[in-house]
Amino acid sequence: MVRTQIYLPEDLKLQLQAYAQREDVPVSEIIRRSVRKEISKKARVNAGSMLLKLASKAGKGPKDLSGNFFEYAYGKKSSYAK
């Protein structure tokens, strides 16, 4: 792990300490859980919006895309091509 220092308002620090004590875990664990939860929530939103953007383009690509994916994606034929 990497040590990170943050500044919190006094009232938030007190709430955090009380919550950690009720949960019987260190304050650092509460912070890690909160950060993970927030980041994963944002990642889901981003992934969802990316999928929606891709779906909106459905039917607009080349007709032979599935058969020639590597050529379109990487500019070369697949070693699996027949």
C-alpha positions in Angstrom: 0.0 0.0 0.0 1.0 3.6 -0.5 0.6 6.2 2.3 -1.6 9.1 1.4 -2.4 12.2 3.4 -5.7 14.0 3.1 -7.3 17.0 4.9 -10.8 16.7 6.3 -13.0 19.3 8.0 -13.1 18.7 11.7 -16.8 17.6 11.7 -16.2 15.1 9.0 -13.2 13.7 10.8 -15.3 13.2 14.0 -18.1 11.5 12.0 -15.6 9.2 10.3 -13.9 8.3 13.6 -17.3 7.5 15.2 -18.4 5.4 12.2 -15.1 3.5 12.2 -15.5 2.8 15.9 -19.1 1.5 15.5 -17.9 -0.8 12.6 -14.8 -1.8 14.7 -12.5 -1.1 11.7 -9.7 1.4 11.2 -10.6 4.8 9.8 -8.3 4.0 6.8 -10.4 1.0 5.9 -13.6 3.1 5.9 -11.8 5.6 3.6 -10.6 2.8 1.3 -14.1 1.3 1.1 -15.6 4.7 0.3 -13.1 5.4 -2.4 -13.5 2.0 -4.0 -17.3 2.4 -4.0 -17.2 5.8 -5.6 -14.7 4.8 -8.3 -16.6 1.6 -9.2 -19.8 3.6 -9.4 -18.2 6.0 -11.9 -16.6 3.2 -13.8 -20.0 1.6 -14.3 -21.5 4.8 -15.5 -18.6 5.4 -18.0 -18.8 1.8 -19.2 -22.5 2.1 -19.7 -22.3 5.3 -21.6 -19.6 3.9 -23.8 -21.8 0.9 -24.6 -24.7 3.2 -25.4 -22.5 5.2 -27.7 -21.4 2.0 -29.5 -24.9 0.8 -29.8 -26.0 4.1 -31.4 -23.6 3.4 -34.2 -24.9 -0.1 -34.8 -25.5 -0.9 -38.4 -23.3 1.9 -39.6 -20.1 0.0 -39.9 -18.7 -2.1 -42.7 -20.8 -5.1 -43.7 -17.8 -7.4 -43.4 -16.6 -6.2 -40.0 -17.1 -9.4 -38.1 -15.1 -11.4 -40.8 -12.4 -8.8 -41.1 -12.2 -7.4 -37.6 -8.4 -7.6 -37.2 -7.9 -5.8 -40.5 -10.1 -3.0 -39.5 -8.9 -2.8 -35.9 -5.2 -3.4 -36.4 -4.6 -2.9 -40.1 -3.6 -6.5 -40.7 -5.2 -9.8 -41.4 -5.8 -12.3 -38.6 -3.6 -15.3 -38.4 -6.9 -17.2 -38.2 -8.2 -15.9 -41.5 -9.0 -18.5 -44.1 
